[in-house]
Each structure stands twice: as structure tokens, then as C-alpha cells.
Amino acid sequence: MTAYFVAQIRIDDPAEYQRYLDACDPVFARFNGEYLAVDPSPTVLEGAWPYTRSVLIRFPSEADLLAWYNSPDYREIVVHRLAGAKCDSILLHGRDG
């Protein structure tokens, strides 16, 4: 079943967050994910949106998503994202078939 990583991000320290961006693509490329959207200013239809970036990534399965997210290489760089930004992220299960 397809799995989606959804992140809502409010960047507080652009330099620290950039350290994450500089390292994330080579790590991400080793897994089966696909960036579907990276949007610095999504259109808010309802509610408050205190974020400066939204990210949507598709993986073939929950196992693929978790392999990426829990990998030692990603764990090493995610500290920069978490130090540079307030992040709310979730795993969504797709409605395959």
C-alpha cells in the first residue's frame, strides 16, 4: 500500500535548515520515494497555517517510508531540520486498489 510522508514546516533558522537541505537529496535518492510537492506558500482553504513550507512525498509502501525515515543516514541529517524548524509530520496510508 502506498504511504505518504506529509510535513508542515515553519523555518526559524534558515542557515540550520539549509544544512538539512544540502544533505537530504543524496540520502533520499537511495530510497524509493518521490517528491510530489514542496510548496513554500500553499493556499490555505480553512483554519490557520503557521508554516513556511509544506512537503508531500510518496513511497511505494510504509516499509519503504520507514526505511528512509529511520535510516542511520537520515537520522544523522534530520537533526538539522529539527534544529532549524518547527516540524509537524505524519505518515498517511494511501487508498490503493
Biopython code that builds the backbone (N, CA, C, O; Angstrom):
import numpy as np
from Bio.PDB.StructureBuilder import StructureBuilder

atoms = [
    (1, "MET", "N", (0.843, -1.178, 0.000)),
    (1, "MET", "CA", (0.000, 0.000, 0.000)),
    (1, "MET", "C", (0.890, 1.244, 0.000)),
    (1, "MET", "O", (1.853, 1.327, 0.763)),
    (2, "THR", "N", (0.568, 2.184, -0.840)),
    (2, "THR", "CA", (1.302, 3.438, -0.913)),
    (2, "THR", "C", (1.252, 4.162, 0.430)),
    (2, "THR", "O", (0.239, 4.139, 1.128)),
    (3, "ALA", "N", (2.361, 4.801, 0.774)),
    (3, "ALA", "CA", (2.427, 5.592, 2.001)),
    (3, "ALA", "C", (2.944, 6.981, 1.644)),
    (3, "ALA", "O", (3.769, 7.140, 0.745)),
    (4, "TYR", "N", (2.445, 7.978, 2.364)),
    (4, "TYR", "CA", (2.824, 9.364, 2.117)),
    (4, "TYR", "C", (3.413, 9.970, 3.382)),
    (4, "TYR", "O", (2.899, 9.783, 4.485)),
    (5, "PHE", "N", (4.497, 10.694, 3.192)),
    (5, "PHE", "CA", (5.099, 11.481, 4.265)),
    (5, "PHE", "C", (4.658, 12.913, 4.029)),
    (5, "PHE", "O", (4.931, 13.489, 2.975)),
    (6, "VAL", "N", (3.976, 13.486, 5.007)),
    (6, "VAL", "CA", (3.484, 14.855, 4.914)),
    (6, "VAL", "C", (4.157, 15.663, 6.020)),
    (6, "VAL", "O", (4.079, 15.301, 7.194)),
    (7, "ALA", "N", (4.808, 16.743, 5.647)),
    (7, "ALA", "CA", (5.482, 17.588, 6.627)),
    (7, "ALA", "C", (5.014, 19.024, 6.464)),
    (7, "ALA", "O", (4.968, 19.557, 5.356)),
    (8, "GLN", "N", (4.668, 19.637, 7.583)),
    (8, "GLN", "CA", (4.352, 21.057, 7.657)),
    (8, "GLN", "C", (5.487, 21.677, 8.453)),
    (8, "GLN", "O", (5.755, 21.263, 9.581)),
    (9, "ILE", "N", (6.145, 22.654, 7.883)),
    (9, "ILE", "CA", (7.406, 23.157, 8.434)),
    (9, "ILE", "C", (7.347, 24.672, 8.584)),
    (9, "ILE", "O", (6.910, 25.382, 7.678)),
    (10, "ARG", "N", (7.791, 25.152, 9.734)),
    (10, "ARG", "CA", (7.971, 26.597, 9.955)),
    (10, "ARG", "C", (9.454, 26.815, 10.210)),
    (10, "ARG", "O", (9.964, 26.458, 11.272)),
    (11, "ILE", "N", (10.131, 27.389, 9.260)),
    (11, "ILE", "CA", (11.582, 27.576, 9.348)),
    (11, "ILE", "C", (11.878, 28.758, 10.270)),
    (11, "ILE", "O", (11.420, 29.877, 10.036)),
    (12, "ASP", "N", (12.649, 28.486, 11.317)),
    (12, "ASP", "CA", (13.034, 29.508, 12.284)),
    (12, "ASP", "C", (14.497, 29.917, 12.140)),
    (12, "ASP", "O", (14.864, 31.047, 12.465)),
    (13, "ASP", "N", (15.327, 29.005, 11.655)),
    (13, "ASP", "CA", (16.765, 29.253, 11.484)),
    (13, "ASP", "C", (17.143, 28.796, 10.073)),
    (13, "ASP", "O", (17.508, 27.639, 9.868)),
    (14, "PRO", "N", (17.055, 29.716, 9.099)),
    (14, "PRO", "CA", (17.297, 29.341, 7.704)),
    (14, "PRO", "C", (18.667, 28.703, 7.460)),
    (14, "PRO", "O", (18.772, 27.788, 6.643)),
    (15, "ALA", "N", (19.697, 29.149, 8.133)),
    (15, "ALA", "CA", (21.040, 28.586, 7.920)),
    (15, "ALA", "C", (21.094, 27.129, 8.380)),
    (15, "ALA", "O", (21.660, 26.277, 7.695)),
    (16, "GLU", "N", (20.507, 26.848, 9.534)),
    (16, "GLU", "CA", (20.494, 25.470, 10.040)),
    (16, "GLU", "C", (19.630, 24.586, 9.144)),
    (16, "GLU", "O", (19.999, 23.451, 8.844)),
    (17, "TYR", "N", (18.499, 25.100, 8.727)),
    (17, "TYR", "CA", (17.619, 24.331, 7.842)),
    (17, "TYR", "C", (18.310, 24.065, 6.505)),
    (17, "TYR", "O", (18.119, 23.001, 5.916)),
    (18, "GLN", "N", (19.100, 25.008, 6.024)),
    (18, "GLN", "CA", (19.829, 24.822, 4.765)),
    (18, "GLN", "C", (20.829, 23.684, 4.878)),
    (18, "GLN", "O", (21.073, 22.984, 3.895)),
    (19, "ARG", "N", (21.410, 23.482, 6.047)),
    (19, "ARG", "CA", (22.318, 22.349, 6.254)),
    (19, "ARG", "C", (21.573, 21.039, 5.997)),
    (19, "ARG", "O", (22.133, 20.108, 5.417)),
    (20, "TYR", "N", (20.333, 20.969, 6.420)),
    (20, "TYR", "CA", (19.492, 19.794, 6.149)),
    (20, "TYR", "C", (19.250, 19.654, 4.644)),
    (20, "TYR", "O", (19.433, 18.574, 4.082)),
    (21, "LEU", "N", (18.840, 20.747, 3.995)),
    (21, "LEU", "CA", (18.555, 20.687, 2.560)),
    (21, "LEU", "C", (19.774, 20.270, 1.755)),
    (21, "LEU", "O", (19.656, 19.522, 0.784)),
    (22, "ASP", "N", (20.941, 20.749, 2.155)),
    (22, "ASP", "CA", (22.167, 20.418, 1.423)),
    (22, "ASP", "C", (22.492, 18.931, 1.473)),
    (22, "ASP", "O", (23.168, 18.415, 0.584)),
    (23, "ALA", "N", (22.017, 18.240, 2.504)),
    (23, "ALA", "CA", (22.358, 16.831, 2.689)),
    (23, "ALA", "C", (21.223, 15.866, 2.372)),
    (23, "ALA", "O", (21.470, 14.670, 2.221)),
    (24, "CYS", "N", (19.987, 16.347, 2.267)),
    (24, "CYS", "CA", (18.858, 15.411, 2.209)),
    (24, "CYS", "C", (18.688, 14.701, 0.868)),
    (24, "CYS", "O", (18.318, 13.527, 0.861)),
    (25, "ASP", "N", (18.935, 15.346, -0.248)),
    (25, "ASP", "CA", (18.681, 14.701, -1.539)),
    (25, "ASP", "C", (19.541, 13.461, -1.780)),
    (25, "ASP", "O", (19.010, 12.450, -2.239)),
    (26, "PRO", "N", (20.833, 13.491, -1.494)),
    (26, "PRO", "CA", (21.620, 12.265, -1.689)),
    (26, "PRO", "C", (21.136, 11.101, -0.820)),
    (26, "PRO", "O", (21.163, 9.950, -1.255)),
    (27, "VAL", "N", (20.698, 11.394, 0.395)),
    (27, "VAL", "CA", (20.160, 10.349, 1.269)),
    (27, "VAL", "C", (18.822, 9.862, 0.715)),
    (27, "VAL", "O", (18.597, 8.657, 0.611)),
    (28, "PHE", "N", (17.950, 10.776, 0.366)),
    (28, "PHE", "CA", (16.628, 10.438, -0.150)),
    (28, "PHE", "C", (16.713, 9.595, -1.417)),
    (28, "PHE", "O", (15.901, 8.691, -1.610)),
    (29, "ALA", "N", (17.685, 9.878, -2.285)),
    (29, "ALA", "CA", (17.812, 9.182, -3.565)),
    (29, "ALA", "C", (18.042, 7.683, -3.415)),
    (29, "ALA", "O", (17.791, 6.927, -4.354)),
    (30, "ARG", "N", (18.508, 7.245, -2.270)),
    (30, "ARG", "CA", (18.767, 5.818, -2.063)),
    (30, "ARG", "C", (17.520, 5.022, -1.699)),
    (30, "ARG", "O", (17.582, 3.801, -1.554)),
    (31, "PHE", "N", (16.403, 5.699, -1.554)),
    (31, "PHE", "CA", (15.159, 5.033, -1.182)),
    (31, "PHE", "C", (14.150, 5.194, -2.309)),
    (31, "PHE", "O", (14.448, 5.853, -3.305)),
    (32, "ASN", "N", (12.985, 4.619, -2.178)),
    (32, "ASN", "CA", (12.018, 4.584, -3.275)),
    (32, "ASN", "C", (10.998, 5.708, -3.230)),
    (32, "ASN", "O", (9.890, 5.557, -3.745)),
    (33, "GLY", "N", (11.352, 6.820, -2.629)),
    (33, "GLY", "CA", (10.406, 7.921, -2.503)),
    (33, "GLY", "C", (10.369, 8.816, -3.721)),
    (33, "GLY", "O", (11.285, 8.827, -4.543)),
    (34, "GLU", "N", (9.290, 9.562, -3.814)),
    (34, "GLU", "CA", (9.121, 10.534, -4.896)),
    (34, "GLU", "C", (8.503, 11.799, -4.313)),
    (34, "GLU", "O", (7.421, 11.762, -3.727)),
    (35, "TYR", "N", (9.205, 12.918, -4.480)),
    (35, "TYR", "CA", (8.633, 14.200, -4.059)),
    (35, "TYR", "C", (7.431, 14.508, -4.956)),
    (35, "TYR", "O", (7.559, 14.561, -6.179)),
    (36, "LEU", "N", (6.283, 14.707, -4.350)),
    (36, "LEU", "CA", (5.097, 15.099, -5.106)),
    (36, "LEU", "C", (4.867, 16.599, -5.035)),
    (36, "LEU", "O", (4.387, 17.205, -5.993)),
    (37, "ALA", "N", (5.210, 17.197, -3.899)),
    (37, "ALA", "CA", (5.029, 18.642, -3.743)),
    (37, "ALA", "C", (5.962, 19.166, -2.668)),
    (37, "ALA", "O", (6.130, 18.554, -1.613)),
    (38, "VAL", "N", (6.563, 20.304, -2.953)),
    (38, "VAL", "CA", (7.313, 21.097, -1.976)),
    (38, "VAL", "C", (6.858, 22.529, -2.240)),
    (38, "VAL", "O", (7.187, 23.118, -3.269)),
    (39, "ASP", "N", (6.098, 23.078, -1.299)),
    (39, "ASP", "CA", (5.449, 24.358, -1.546)),
    (39, "ASP", "C", (5.737, 25.324, -0.398)),
    (39, "ASP", "O", (5.391, 25.046, 0.750)),
    (40, "PRO", "N", (6.370, 26.459, -0.705)),
    (40, "PRO", "CA", (6.660, 27.433, 0.345)),
    (40, "PRO", "C", (5.448, 28.271, 0.747)),
    (40, "PRO", "O", (5.485, 28.960, 1.766)),
    (41, "SER", "N", (4.384, 28.219, -0.039)),
    (41, "SER", "CA", (3.220, 29.046, 0.307)),
    (41, "SER", "C", (1.934, 28.410, -0.224)),
    (41, "SER", "O", (1.345, 28.908, -1.184)),
    (42, "PRO", "N", (1.499, 27.313, 0.396)),
    (42, "PRO", "CA", (0.246, 26.695, -0.061)),
    (42, "PRO", "C", (-0.941, 27.615, 0.199)),
    (42, "PRO", "O", (-0.895, 28.475, 1.079)),
    (43, "THR", "N", (-1.976, 27.426, -0.559)),
    (43, "THR", "CA", (-3.192, 28.201, -0.383)),
    (43, "THR", "C", (-3.992, 27.618, 0.775)),
    (43, "THR", "O", (-4.380, 26.451, 0.740)),
    (44, "VAL", "N", (-4.234, 28.414, 1.781)),
    (44, "VAL", "CA", (-4.982, 27.980, 2.956)),
    (44, "VAL", "C", (-6.475, 28.086, 2.637)),
    (44, "VAL", "O", (-6.984, 29.161, 2.318)),
    (45, "LEU", "N", (-7.158, 26.954, 2.730)),
    (45, "LEU", "CA", (-8.595, 26.932, 2.475)),
    (45, "LEU", "C", (-9.410, 27.013, 3.758)),
    (45, "LEU", "O", (-10.513, 27.558, 3.768)),
    (46, "GLU", "N", (-8.858, 26.463, 4.848)),
    (46, "GLU", "CA", (-9.548, 26.512, 6.136)),
    (46, "GLU", "C", (-8.521, 26.582, 7.250)),
    (46, "GLU", "O", (-7.431, 26.023, 7.132)),
    (47, "GLY", "N", (-8.861, 27.259, 8.318)),
    (47, "GLY", "CA", (-8.041, 27.276, 9.517)),
    (47, "GLY", "C", (-6.807, 28.158, 9.414)),
    (47, "GLY", "O", (-6.636, 28.925, 8.466)),
    (48, "ALA", "N", (-5.958, 28.023, 10.418)),
    (48, "ALA", "CA", (-4.704, 28.772, 10.484)),
    (48, "ALA", "C", (-3.583, 27.903, 9.929)),
    (48, "ALA", "O", (-3.650, 26.677, 10.015)),
    (49, "TRP", "N", (-2.579, 28.511, 9.373)),
    (49, "TRP", "CA", (-1.459, 27.780, 8.781)),
    (49, "TRP", "C", (-0.169, 28.509, 9.146)),
    (49, "TRP", "O", (0.272, 29.384, 8.401)),
    (50, "PRO", "N", (0.440, 28.166, 10.272)),
    (50, "PRO", "CA", (1.625, 28.883, 10.734)),
    (50, "PRO", "C", (2.938, 28.340, 10.159)),
    (50, "PRO", "O", (3.985, 28.442, 10.798)),
    (51, "TYR", "N", (2.883, 27.769, 8.962)),
    (51, "TYR", "CA", (4.058, 27.120, 8.384)),
    (51, "TYR", "C", (4.626, 27.939, 7.228)),
    (51, "TYR", "O", (3.941, 28.783, 6.650)),
    (52, "THR", "N", (5.887, 27.675, 6.904)),
    (52, "THR", "CA", (6.525, 28.354, 5.780)),
    (52, "THR", "C", (6.853, 27.401, 4.633)),
    (52, "THR", "O", (7.368, 27.821, 3.597)),
    (53, "ARG", "N", (6.550, 26.111, 4.825)),
    (53, "ARG", "CA", (6.830, 25.124, 3.783)),
    (53, "ARG", "C", (5.991, 23.885, 4.052)),
    (53, "ARG", "O", (5.815, 23.479, 5.201)),
    (54, "SER", "N", (5.478, 23.291, 2.990)),
    (54, "SER", "CA", (4.766, 22.022, 3.082)),
    (54, "SER", "C", (5.410, 21.046, 2.106)),
    (54, "SER", "O", (5.791, 21.419, 0.996)),
    (55, "VAL", "N", (5.528, 19.787, 2.536)),
    (55, "VAL", "CA", (6.193, 18.773, 1.721)),
    (55, "VAL", "C", (5.317, 17.527, 1.685)),
    (55, "VAL", "O", (4.775, 17.108, 2.708)),
    (56, "LEU", "N", (5.183, 16.938, 0.499)),
    (56, "LEU", "CA", (4.447, 15.695, 0.316)),
    (56, "LEU", "C", (5.336, 14.741, -0.480)),
    (56, "LEU", "O", (5.753, 15.046, -1.598)),
    (57, "ILE", "N", (5.620, 13.574, 0.119)),
    (57, "ILE", "CA", (6.479, 12.573, -0.509)),
    (57, "ILE", "C", (5.718, 11.254, -0.557)),
    (57, "ILE", "O", (5.098, 10.858, 0.430)),
    (58, "ARG", "N", (5.762, 10.572, -1.702)),
    (58, "ARG", "CA", (5.103, 9.271, -1.865)),
    (58, "ARG", "C", (6.147, 8.157, -1.840)),
    (58, "ARG", "O", (7.216, 8.272, -2.439)),
    (59, "PHE", "N", (5.815, 7.085, -1.137)),
    (59, "PHE", "CA", (6.638, 5.875, -1.100)),
    (59, "PHE", "C", (5.768, 4.696, -1.514)),
    (59, "PHE", "O", (4.562, 4.716, -1.270)),
    (60, "PRO", "N", (6.346, 3.668, -2.133)),
    (60, "PRO", "CA", (5.555, 2.507, -2.538)),
    (60, "PRO", "C", (4.881, 1.791, -1.361)),
    (60, "PRO", "O", (3.835, 1.162, -1.526)),
    (61, "SER", "N", (5.483, 1.891, -0.184)),
    (61, "SER", "CA", (4.920, 1.194, 0.973)),
    (61, "SER", "C", (5.344, 1.894, 2.259)),
    (61, "SER", "O", (6.260, 2.716, 2.272)),
    (62, "GLU", "N", (4.655, 1.545, 3.332)),
    (62, "GLU", "CA", (5.040, 2.052, 4.645)),
    (62, "GLU", "C", (6.449, 1.590, 4.994)),
    (62, "GLU", "O", (7.219, 2.341, 5.592)),
    (63, "ALA", "N", (6.790, 0.359, 4.623)),
    (63, "ALA", "CA", (8.131, -0.159, 4.901)),
    (63, "ALA", "C", (9.204, 0.688, 4.228)),
    (63, "ALA", "O", (10.246, 0.950, 4.828)),
    (64, "ASP", "N", (8.965, 1.125, 2.980)),
    (64, "ASP", "CA", (9.923, 1.984, 2.280)),
    (64, "ASP", "C", (10.061, 3.329, 2.987)),
    (64, "ASP", "O", (11.171, 3.825, 3.180)),
    (65, "LEU", "N", (8.931, 3.915, 3.370)),
    (65, "LEU", "CA", (8.959, 5.200, 4.057)),
    (65, "LEU", "C", (9.731, 5.086, 5.367)),
    (65, "LEU", "O", (10.592, 5.917, 5.659)),
    (66, "LEU", "N", (9.429, 4.075, 6.142)),
    (66, "LEU", "CA", (10.098, 3.919, 7.438)),
    (66, "LEU", "C", (11.570, 3.556, 7.291)),
    (66, "LEU", "O", (12.389, 3.929, 8.131)),
    (67, "ALA", "N", (11.911, 2.829, 6.226)),
    (67, "ALA", "CA", (13.326, 2.517, 5.980)),
    (67, "ALA", "C", (14.107, 3.803, 5.747)),
    (67, "ALA", "O", (15.220, 3.956, 6.250)),
    (68, "TRP", "N", (13.522, 4.733, 4.981)),
    (68, "TRP", "CA", (14.158, 6.037, 4.757)),
    (68, "TRP", "C", (14.208, 6.840, 6.056)),
    (68, "TRP", "O", (15.274, 7.300, 6.464)),
    (69, "TYR", "N", (13.062, 7.005, 6.698)),
    (69, "TYR", "CA", (12.967, 7.872, 7.866)),
    (69, "TYR", "C", (13.831, 7.385, 9.029)),
    (69, "TYR", "O", (14.389, 8.197, 9.767)),
    (70, "ASN", "N", (13.943, 6.097, 9.192)),
    (70, "ASN", "CA", (14.715, 5.523, 10.302)),
    (70, "ASN", "C", (16.139, 5.145, 9.942)),
    (70, "ASN", "O", (16.870, 4.616, 10.779)),
    (71, "SER", "N", (16.545, 5.408, 8.701)),
    (71, "SER", "CA", (17.898, 5.038, 8.287)),
    (71, "SER", "C", (18.940, 5.840, 9.071)),
    (71, "SER", "O", (18.696, 6.995, 9.420)),
    (72, "PRO", "N", (20.083, 5.244, 9.344)),
    (72, "PRO", "CA", (21.145, 5.980, 10.052)),
    (72, "PRO", "C", (21.549, 7.270, 9.335)),
    (72, "PRO", "O", (21.824, 8.281, 9.983)),
    (73, "ASP", "N", (21.586, 7.239, 8.007)),
    (73, "ASP", "CA", (21.973, 8.442, 7.266)),
    (73, "ASP", "C", (20.958, 9.563, 7.431)),
    (73, "ASP", "O", (21.334, 10.724, 7.587)),
    (74, "TYR", "N", (19.659, 9.219, 7.398)),
    (74, "TYR", "CA", (18.654, 10.260, 7.578)),
    (74, "TYR", "C", (18.632, 10.750, 9.020)),
    (74, "TYR", "O", (18.508, 11.950, 9.264)),
    (75, "ARG", "N", (18.748, 9.850, 9.961)),
    (75, "ARG", "CA", (18.785, 10.233, 11.381)),
    (75, "ARG", "C", (19.933, 11.217, 11.643)),
    (75, "ARG", "O", (19.824, 12.084, 12.510)),
    (76, "GLU", "N", (21.023, 11.079, 10.896)),
    (76, "GLU", "CA", (22.182, 11.959, 11.061)),
    (76, "GLU", "C", (21.890, 13.382, 10.590)),
    (76, "GLU", "O", (22.383, 14.341, 11.184)),
    (77, "ILE", "N", (21.097, 13.528, 9.533)),
    (77, "ILE", "CA", (20.856, 14.876, 8.994)),
    (77, "ILE", "C", (19.563, 15.508, 9.487)),
    (77, "ILE", "O", (19.450, 16.733, 9.486)),
    (78, "VAL", "N", (18.581, 14.708, 9.910)),
    (78, "VAL", "CA", (17.300, 15.280, 10.341)),
    (78, "VAL", "C", (17.470, 16.202, 11.546)),
    (78, "VAL", "O", (16.621, 17.059, 11.796)),
    (79, "VAL", "N", (18.543, 16.034, 12.282)),
    (79, "VAL", "CA", (18.790, 16.919, 13.431)),
    (79, "VAL", "C", (18.882, 18.376, 12.985)),
    (79, "VAL", "O", (18.514, 19.274, 13.742)),
    (80, "HIS", "N", (19.369, 18.626, 11.765)),
    (80, "HIS", "CA", (19.459, 19.994, 11.247)),
    (80, "HIS", "C", (18.068, 20.549, 10.926)),
    (80, "HIS", "O", (17.798, 21.725, 11.172)),
    (81, "ARG", "N", (17.186, 19.706, 10.379)),
    (81, "ARG", "CA", (15.822, 20.146, 10.109)),
    (81, "ARG", "C", (15.120, 20.484, 11.421)),
    (81, "ARG", "O", (14.460, 21.517, 11.534)),
    (82, "LEU", "N", (15.267, 19.617, 12.399)),
    (82, "LEU", "CA", (14.588, 19.823, 13.670)),
    (82, "LEU", "C", (15.173, 20.992, 14.462)),
    (82, "LEU", "O", (14.458, 21.632, 15.233)),
    (83, "ALA", "N", (16.461, 21.277, 14.282)),
    (83, "ALA", "CA", (17.077, 22.419, 14.953)),
    (83, "ALA", "C", (16.732, 23.731, 14.254)),
    (83, "ALA", "O", (16.705, 24.787, 14.887)),
    (84, "GLY", "N", (16.470, 23.668, 12.963)),
    (84, "GLY", "CA", (16.220, 24.883, 12.202)),
    (84, "GLY", "C", (14.761, 25.210, 11.976)),
    (84, "GLY", "O", (14.434, 26.276, 11.455)),
    (85, "ALA", "N", (13.868, 24.288, 12.369)),
    (85, "ALA", "CA", (12.464, 24.500, 12.051)),
    (85, "ALA", "C", (11.559, 23.749, 13.018)),
    (85, "ALA", "O", (11.948, 22.750, 13.623)),
    (86, "LYS", "N", (10.352, 24.259, 13.143)),
    (86, "LYS", "CA", (9.283, 23.540, 13.838)),
    (86, "LYS", "C", (8.624, 22.672, 12.788)),
    (86, "LYS", "O", (8.160, 23.178, 11.766)),
    (87, "CYS", "N", (8.576, 21.370, 13.028)),
    (87, "CYS", "CA", (8.063, 20.445, 12.026)),
    (87, "CYS", "C", (6.955, 19.575, 12.612)),
    (87, "CYS", "O", (7.103, 18.994, 13.688)),
    (88, "ASP", "N", (5.871, 19.500, 11.900)),
    (88, "ASP", "CA", (4.807, 18.556, 12.193)),
    (88, "ASP", "C", (4.727, 17.621, 10.990)),
    (88, "ASP", "O", (4.485, 18.070, 9.870)),
    (89, "SER", "N", (4.929, 16.333, 11.214)),
    (89, "SER", "CA", (4.923, 15.400, 10.101)),
    (89, "SER", "C", (4.105, 14.166, 10.452)),
    (89, "SER", "O", (4.007, 13.763, 11.611)),
    (90, "ILE", "N", (3.519, 13.580, 9.409)),
    (90, "ILE", "CA", (2.695, 12.388, 9.577)),
    (90, "ILE", "C", (2.956, 11.412, 8.446)),
    (90, "ILE", "O", (3.477, 11.780, 7.393)),
    (91, "LEU", "N", (2.588, 10.172, 8.679)),
    (91, "LEU", "CA", (2.576, 9.126, 7.669)),
    (91, "LEU", "C", (1.109, 8.862, 7.344)),
    (91, "LEU", "O", (0.318, 8.553, 8.235)),
    (92, "LEU", "N", (0.750, 8.984, 6.071)),
    (92, "LEU", "CA", (-0.612, 8.681, 5.607)),
    (92, "LEU", "C", (-0.578, 7.430, 4.777)),
    (92, "LEU", "O", (0.339, 7.239, 3.978)),
    (93, "HIS", "N", (-1.559, 6.574, 4.948)),
    (93, "HIS", "CA", (-1.695, 5.375, 4.115)),
    (93, "HIS", "C", (-2.574, 5.702, 2.916)),
    (93, "HIS", "O", (-3.636, 6.309, 3.053)),
    (94, "GLY", "N", (-2.113, 5.288, 1.735)),
    (94, "GLY", "CA", (-2.874, 5.531, 0.525)),
    (94, "GLY", "C", (-4.095, 4.614, 0.424)),
    (94, "GLY", "O", (-4.265, 3.685, 1.214)),
    (95, "ARG", "N", (-4.921, 4.898, -0.549)),
    (95, "ARG", "CA", (-6.121, 4.089, -0.794)),
    (95, "ARG", "C", (-5.928, 3.296, -2.068)),
    (95, "ARG", "O", (-6.681, 3.462, -3.028)),
    (96, "ASP", "N", (-4.929, 2.440, -2.083)),
    (96, "ASP", "CA", (-4.615, 1.640, -3.268)),
    (96, "ASP", "C", (-5.739, 0.646, -3.551)),
    (96, "ASP", "O", (-6.342, 0.072, -2.645)),
    (97, "GLY", "N", (-5.990, 0.471, -4.841)),
    (97, "GLY", "CA", (-6.920, -0.558, -5.287)),
    (97, "GLY", "C", (-8.305, -0.322, -4.891)),
    (97, "GLY", "O", (-9.183, -1.124, -5.211)),
]
sb = StructureBuilder()
sb.init_structure("model")
sb.init_model(0)
sb.init_chain("A")
sb.init_seg("    ")
for serial, (resi, resn, name, xyz) in enumerate(atoms, 1):
    if name == "N":
        sb.init_residue(resn, " ", resi, " ")
    sb.init_atom(name, np.array(xyz, "f"), 0.0, 1.0, " ", f" {name:<3s}", serial, name[0])
structure = sb.get_structure()
